[in-house]
Amino acid sequence: MKKHVIVAAVLATLAGTPLAQSEVTIYGRVDLGVAQYAEAAGSLKVRELRQGSGSRLGFRGVEDLGGGLSAFFDLQHRFDGDTGVAAPRYWEGQSIVGVGDKRWGSIYLGRTDAATYGLVEVPADPFLTETVAHATQIIRGRVGTNRNSSSINYRGTFGSVTLRAQIAEAEENPSTAAIIGVDAAGRFKTSAGITDKRPYSVAASYAAGPVWLAAGYENPTDKDDHWAAIAGSYDFGSVKLGAFVGSGKNVLAEGMRGTLLSLTAPIGSGALRASLGRLQNTTRHLTTDKQVGIGYQVLLSKRTALYTDIVRQQRDGIGNAKGAGRLQQTGFDLGIRHLF
């Protein structure tokens, strides 16, 4: 009897210590549809089973350390829903661990999205950089990155204001094949990925009622490129209107400027989404990307949605220093997304 009392006392003591188990959540997304992507000449006439937003499987957990402190982790695996093939990097989407304080914010390490991308660029795109109508190249200016490995991050929310910052190891985030010259046909010649400096990004956003404002700055690994972005939106209730402006330089130190206008309107049990965007190379006076996208997403439940989108894209002189190779394409999709 005494032994039982002692064991019960020990267990009761341990229950109030940091040995308590973390609360772990399994989450994910499966997204598939019939689509014709407009991102490459070879895909123009190909209709196939594609994913609009990237299927994923994740594990996240948090442990209360007391005094307003907590420890947390988030692991996210990406895969193709139609084939089950895993991404080359197993924890492609996210791989972080950190500590947080309710008053001062969180510090976390690992692989995660860049501050400007997550806090400014993704919310500025009404398609959230998903489906065939995404505006990723425009809002990143063909300069910025979506995530970095081996990074140190900070995030804090103070009332209506959220702050984020990130710095990462250069060796784990080499530059995209850098442009080093032009061949006889006027095409860009590129090198293998190179490492110049540590990439970093800072961003801030303000959200109160119908107003959302955000700004960020990113300096990727290459020595010549950088990207600054500002965005905002106002929700009138019947429609939300937004605007985005980005400016910077690419790996050739050429000026790049991106603009995006967006619209989101609730209709029935879903929402109409539309965007009009343009990315210009101001040094070579080229419109490298121009597109208009429109789509509708209907919610069948809190976790399941049907979506359809269409996009018309125009690209001038991509990969060609002389500006030749203009390309006009139309893409569309019809898919289903389920969250769990």
C-alpha positions as CSV (number, residue, x, y, z in Angstrom):
1,M,0.0,0.0,0.0
2,K,2.8,2.4,0.9
3,K,4.5,1.6,-2.5
4,H,1.3,2.6,-4.3
5,V,1.1,5.9,-2.4
6,I,4.8,6.6,-3.3
7,V,4.3,5.8,-7.0
8,A,1.1,8.0,-7.1
9,A,3.0,10.9,-5.5
10,V,5.9,10.6,-7.9
11,L,3.6,10.5,-10.9
12,A,1.7,13.5,-9.6
13,T,5.0,15.4,-9.2
14,L,6.2,14.5,-12.7
15,A,2.9,15.6,-14.3
16,G,3.7,19.1,-13.3
17,T,7.2,19.1,-14.7
18,P,8.6,19.7,-18.2
19,L,8.5,15.9,-18.7
20,A,4.9,16.3,-19.7
21,Q,4.2,15.1,-23.3
22,S,3.9,17.6,-26.1
23,E,0.5,18.0,-27.8
24,V,1.1,16.7,-31.4
25,T,-1.2,17.4,-34.3
26,I,-1.1,15.5,-37.6
27,Y,-2.3,17.6,-40.5
28,G,-2.1,17.7,-44.2
29,R,-3.6,18.4,-47.6
30,V,-4.4,16.4,-50.7
31,D,-5.0,18.5,-53.8
32,L,-5.7,17.1,-57.3
33,G,-7.4,18.3,-60.5
34,V,-7.3,18.3,-64.2
35,A,-5.1,21.2,-65.4
36,Q,-3.2,22.7,-68.2
37,Y,-0.4,24.8,-66.9
38,A,0.8,27.9,-68.7
39,E,4.3,28.0,-67.3
40,A,6.3,26.4,-70.0
41,A,5.9,26.0,-73.8
42,G,6.0,22.2,-73.5
43,S,2.9,22.2,-71.2
44,L,0.7,24.4,-73.4
45,K,-1.4,21.6,-74.9
46,V,-1.0,19.0,-72.2
47,R,-4.0,18.4,-70.0
48,E,-3.2,16.1,-67.1
49,L,-3.8,15.3,-63.5
50,R,-2.0,18.0,-61.5
51,Q,-2.0,19.5,-58.0
52,G,-3.0,23.1,-57.5
53,S,-1.5,23.7,-54.2
54,G,0.9,20.9,-53.3
55,S,-0.2,17.9,-51.3
56,R,1.5,17.6,-47.9
57,L,1.6,15.7,-44.6
58,G,2.7,17.5,-41.5
59,F,3.3,17.0,-37.8
60,R,3.3,19.9,-35.4
61,G,3.6,20.0,-31.6
62,V,3.7,22.4,-28.7
63,E,4.7,22.0,-25.1
64,D,3.8,24.5,-22.3
65,L,7.0,25.2,-20.4
66,G,5.3,27.5,-17.9
67,G,5.6,31.2,-17.3
68,G,4.3,32.0,-20.8
69,L,7.0,30.0,-22.5
70,S,6.5,27.1,-24.9
71,A,8.5,24.8,-27.1
72,F,7.3,23.8,-30.5
73,F,8.2,22.0,-33.7
74,D,6.7,21.7,-37.2
75,L,7.6,19.1,-39.9
76,Q,6.0,19.2,-43.3
77,H,6.5,16.6,-46.0
78,R,5.5,17.4,-49.6
79,F,4.5,14.8,-52.2
80,D,2.6,14.4,-55.6
81,G,-1.0,13.4,-54.8
82,D,-1.5,11.6,-58.2
83,T,1.6,9.4,-58.0
84,G,2.6,9.4,-54.3
85,V,6.2,10.4,-55.2
86,A,7.9,12.3,-52.5
87,A,9.7,15.6,-53.0
88,P,13.5,15.3,-53.4
89,R,13.9,16.9,-50.0
90,Y,11.7,14.9,-47.5
91,W,10.8,17.8,-45.2
92,E,10.4,20.2,-48.2
93,G,7.7,22.4,-46.8
94,Q,8.9,22.9,-43.3
95,S,11.3,21.6,-40.7
96,I,11.6,23.8,-37.6
97,V,12.0,23.7,-33.8
98,G,11.9,26.7,-31.5
99,V,10.7,28.4,-28.3
100,G,8.1,31.1,-27.9
101,D,7.0,33.7,-25.4
102,K,3.5,35.1,-25.3
103,R,4.8,38.6,-24.8
104,W,7.9,38.8,-26.9
105,G,7.4,36.3,-29.8
106,S,9.2,33.2,-31.0
107,I,12.6,32.2,-32.1
108,Y,12.9,29.1,-34.3
109,L,15.5,27.3,-36.4
110,G,15.4,25.1,-39.5
111,R,13.9,25.2,-43.0
112,T,10.9,27.6,-43.4
113,D,9.5,30.3,-45.6
114,A,11.4,33.7,-46.0
115,A,9.9,36.5,-44.0
116,T,8.9,38.7,-46.9
117,Y,7.4,35.8,-48.8
118,G,5.3,34.5,-45.9
119,L,4.2,37.8,-44.5
120,V,3.9,40.1,-47.6
121,E,3.9,38.2,-50.9
122,V,1.6,35.2,-50.3
123,P,-1.2,37.3,-48.7
124,A,-1.0,39.8,-51.6
125,D,-1.8,37.1,-54.1
126,P,-5.6,36.3,-54.0
127,F,-4.7,32.7,-55.1
128,L,-2.1,32.5,-52.3
129,T,0.6,31.4,-54.8
130,E,-1.5,28.3,-55.6
131,T,-3.4,26.9,-58.7
132,V,-2.5,27.8,-62.3
133,A,-3.5,31.4,-61.7
134,H,-0.8,32.1,-59.0
135,A,1.3,35.2,-59.4
136,T,4.5,33.9,-57.7
137,Q,7.0,35.1,-60.3
138,I,5.5,38.6,-60.3
139,I,5.4,39.1,-56.5
140,R,8.9,37.6,-56.1
141,G,10.2,39.6,-59.0
142,R,12.2,36.6,-60.3
143,V,14.5,37.6,-57.4
144,G,13.1,36.5,-54.1
145,T,12.8,33.0,-52.6
146,N,10.0,31.2,-51.0
147,R,11.9,29.4,-48.2
148,N,15.4,28.9,-46.9
149,S,17.2,26.0,-45.1
150,S,19.5,26.3,-42.1
151,S,17.8,29.5,-41.0
152,I,17.3,31.4,-37.8
153,N,13.9,33.1,-37.5
154,Y,12.0,35.5,-35.3
155,R,8.2,36.2,-35.3
156,G,6.3,38.3,-32.9
157,T,2.8,39.8,-32.9
158,F,2.0,42.9,-30.9
159,G,-1.6,43.9,-31.2
160,S,-2.3,44.6,-34.8
161,V,1.4,44.4,-35.9
162,T,3.3,41.3,-36.8
163,L,7.1,41.3,-37.3
164,R,9.3,38.7,-38.9
165,A,13.0,38.3,-39.6
166,Q,15.2,35.5,-41.1
167,I,18.9,34.9,-41.8
168,A,20.2,31.7,-43.2
169,E,23.4,29.8,-44.1
170,A,24.7,30.6,-47.6
171,E,26.1,27.1,-48.2
172,E,22.6,25.5,-47.8
173,N,20.9,28.1,-50.0
174,P,23.1,28.6,-53.2
175,S,22.0,31.1,-55.8
176,T,19.9,30.0,-58.7
177,A,22.2,29.3,-61.6
178,A,23.7,32.8,-62.0
179,I,23.7,34.5,-65.4
180,I,27.4,35.0,-66.5
181,G,27.1,36.1,-70.1
182,V,25.4,35.9,-73.4
183,D,26.0,33.5,-76.3
184,A,26.0,34.2,-80.0
185,A,22.3,33.7,-80.3
186,G,21.6,36.2,-77.6
187,R,20.6,33.5,-75.0
188,F,21.8,33.9,-71.4
189,K,24.6,31.6,-70.3
190,T,24.4,30.5,-66.7
191,S,26.8,28.9,-64.1
192,A,26.1,26.3,-61.6
193,G,24.6,27.5,-58.3
194,I,27.1,29.7,-56.5
195,T,27.4,31.0,-52.9
196,D,28.1,34.6,-52.2
197,K,26.6,35.7,-48.9
198,R,24.0,34.8,-46.2
199,P,20.5,35.4,-47.4
200,Y,18.2,37.4,-45.1
201,S,14.7,38.8,-45.0
202,V,12.7,41.2,-42.8
203,A,9.0,42.0,-42.9
204,A,6.2,43.7,-41.0
205,S,2.4,43.7,-41.4
206,Y,-0.5,45.5,-39.9
207,A,-4.1,44.1,-39.8
208,A,-7.0,45.8,-38.1
209,G,-10.6,45.5,-39.2
210,P,-10.9,45.8,-43.0
211,V,-7.3,47.1,-43.4
212,W,-4.2,45.1,-44.1
213,L,-0.8,46.6,-44.9
214,A,2.6,44.9,-45.2
215,A,6.2,45.6,-46.3
216,G,9.3,43.5,-46.5
217,Y,12.9,43.4,-47.8
218,E,14.8,40.4,-49.0
219,N,18.5,40.0,-49.9
220,P,19.1,36.5,-51.4
221,T,22.4,34.7,-51.6
222,D,23.7,36.2,-54.9
223,K,25.8,39.4,-54.4
224,D,23.9,41.5,-56.9
225,D,20.2,40.8,-56.2
226,H,17.7,42.2,-53.7
227,W,13.9,42.7,-53.5
228,A,11.7,45.1,-51.6
229,A,7.9,44.8,-51.5
230,I,4.8,46.6,-50.1
231,A,1.2,45.5,-50.2
232,G,-2.2,46.4,-48.9
233,S,-5.9,45.6,-49.1
234,Y,-9.2,46.9,-47.9
235,D,-12.2,44.7,-47.3
236,F,-15.5,46.5,-48.2
237,G,-17.5,43.4,-47.2
238,S,-18.9,42.7,-50.6
239,V,-15.5,42.8,-52.2
240,K,-11.8,43.0,-51.0
241,L,-9.4,45.0,-53.2
242,G,-5.7,44.8,-53.0
243,A,-2.5,46.1,-54.5
244,F,1.2,45.0,-54.5
245,V,4.4,46.8,-55.7
246,G,7.9,45.2,-55.7
247,S,11.2,46.6,-56.8
248,G,14.8,45.4,-56.8
249,K,17.6,43.9,-58.8
250,N,18.3,40.4,-60.2
251,V,21.5,38.4,-60.3
252,L,22.7,40.6,-63.2
253,A,22.1,43.8,-61.1
254,E,19.3,44.7,-63.6
255,G,16.3,46.6,-62.3
256,M,13.0,44.6,-61.8
257,R,9.6,46.0,-60.9
258,G,6.5,44.0,-60.2
259,T,2.9,45.2,-59.7
260,L,-0.3,43.3,-58.9
261,L,-3.9,44.3,-58.5
262,S,-6.3,41.8,-56.8
263,L,-9.9,41.3,-56.1
264,T,-11.7,38.8,-53.8
265,A,-15.5,38.7,-53.6
266,P,-17.6,36.2,-51.6
267,I,-20.3,34.7,-53.8
268,G,-22.6,32.0,-52.4
269,S,-20.6,29.5,-50.4
270,G,-17.4,30.4,-52.1
271,A,-15.3,33.3,-53.4
272,L,-14.4,34.8,-56.7
273,R,-10.7,35.6,-57.1
274,A,-9.0,37.7,-59.7
275,S,-5.6,39.3,-60.3
276,L,-3.9,41.5,-62.9
277,G,-0.1,41.6,-62.7
278,R,3.1,42.7,-64.5
279,L,6.8,42.2,-64.0
280,Q,9.2,44.4,-65.9
281,N,12.9,44.4,-66.5
282,T,13.5,48.2,-66.3
283,T,17.1,47.9,-67.4
284,R,16.3,46.0,-70.7
285,H,12.8,47.6,-71.0
286,L,11.1,44.2,-71.2
287,T,7.8,43.0,-69.8
288,T,9.1,39.6,-68.5
289,D,5.7,38.5,-67.2
290,K,2.2,39.8,-67.7
291,Q,-0.9,37.9,-66.7
292,V,-4.6,38.1,-65.8
293,G,-6.2,35.3,-63.7
294,I,-9.7,34.6,-62.5
295,G,-11.2,31.8,-60.6
296,Y,-13.9,30.6,-58.2
297,Q,-13.5,28.4,-55.1
298,V,-16.6,26.9,-53.5
299,L,-16.4,25.4,-49.9
300,L,-18.2,22.1,-49.6
301,S,-17.2,22.1,-45.9
302,K,-14.6,23.7,-43.6
303,R,-12.0,21.2,-45.0
304,T,-13.1,20.5,-48.6
305,A,-13.2,22.9,-51.5
306,L,-13.7,22.7,-55.3
307,Y,-11.9,25.3,-57.4
308,T,-11.6,26.3,-61.0
309,D,-9.2,28.9,-62.5
310,I,-8.1,30.3,-65.8
311,V,-5.0,32.4,-66.5
312,R,-3.7,34.2,-69.6
313,Q,0.1,34.8,-69.5
314,Q,2.5,36.7,-71.7
315,R,6.3,36.5,-71.4
316,D,8.8,38.5,-73.4
317,G,12.3,37.4,-73.9
318,I,12.7,35.1,-70.9
319,G,16.1,33.6,-71.1
320,N,17.0,35.8,-74.1
321,A,19.1,38.9,-73.7
322,K,17.9,40.3,-77.0
323,G,14.3,40.1,-76.0
324,A,13.2,37.5,-78.6
325,G,11.0,34.5,-77.8
326,R,7.7,36.2,-76.8
327,L,5.3,33.6,-75.5
328,Q,1.5,33.8,-74.9
329,Q,-0.3,31.0,-73.2
330,T,-3.6,30.1,-71.5
331,G,-3.8,27.8,-68.5
332,F,-6.8,26.4,-66.6
333,D,-7.6,23.9,-63.8
334,L,-10.5,22.2,-62.2
335,G,-9.7,20.5,-58.9
336,I,-10.6,19.4,-55.4
337,R,-8.7,20.1,-52.2
338,H,-9.2,18.4,-48.9
339,L,-7.5,19.4,-45.6
340,F,-7.1,17.1,-42.6
